[in-house]
Amino acid sequence: MTGTYYFVTMALLVLTSTLVYASDPSPLQDFCVAANESTVFVNGKLCNDPELATADDFFFSGLLTPRNTSNPLGSNVTAVNVVQIPGLNTLGISLARIDYAPYGLNPPHTHPRATEILVVLEGSLYVGFVTSNPDNRLFTKVLYPGDVFVFPVGLIHFQFNVGKTNAVAIAALSSQNPGVITIANAVFGSNPKISTDVLTKAFQVDKKVVDYLQAQFWWNNNN
């Protein structure tokens, strides 16, 4: 019986520690204003002296301003994370404004460190995400102003403006630095390039197709 209790206790400790380390570190003080100018690399950001903190460390202005969507994707993502607001350090949250031209696309991408919750302010968006292997189920919805949709952490997702007018959305993310991996950019625009032997076999296409795709300029719509 004692052995069983020991096993259960150890299992709970492992599970708890796994949950703790599955997201951004929890703050151990009121705040930890990021020292963004530091050249020391740590998992996160070093803290400035809290006595030197000001209101500007917790402030960002400009999300009301429409962004330029005159690019091949017809979209523009304005990130507000720990780089823009140093006071977000250790708080495990950030957000972004996404502007879409008519029929503009925020292309398939993932956030490796964050779940995203998106609310539409203007226009109508066709959104969706795909689950992991082996099911690869596609969940989609058309959203209108006031509608909200969640993209689970790490899953490939997208938003497409299906309207004839501009669209605007605000996204909140569960990390101070959620990261973004745009699938096409990463696969066909990597530096150095992924071997064509790898990509032709992975996508089951002719080498000429891979060469063509790798020769394209893959636009980054994240600012």
Number of C-alpha atoms within 10 A of each C-alpha: 6 6 8 9 10 11 12 11 12 12 12 12 12 12 11 12 11 11 10 12 10 10 13 21 16 12 12 8 8 9 18 21 24 22 18 17 9 11 8 9 8 7 7 14 21 19 17 17 11 12 6 8 15 11 7 11 16 16 13 12 9 9 14 7 9 15 18 13 19 12 13 13 19 20 29 25 21 18 19 24 23 28 17 16 19 25 25 24 30 26 18 21 20 23 22 20 22 25 27 32 25 19 19 26 23 23 19 19 20 24 23 16 20 26 20 23 16 23 19 20 16 17 20 26 26 17 22 19 22 18 15 12 7 6 8 11 11 12 12 15 13 15 22 17 15 11 15 15 17 17 22 17 17 20 17 23 26 19 26 24 26 21 16 12 14 20 25 22 24 18 21 19 25 20 26 27 25 23 14 14 15 22 15 16 19 14 15 22 19 12 8 6 11 14 10 17 11 11 18 16 11 9 10 9 11 13 14 11 14 18 14 10 16 19 11 11 11 17 13 16 20 14 9
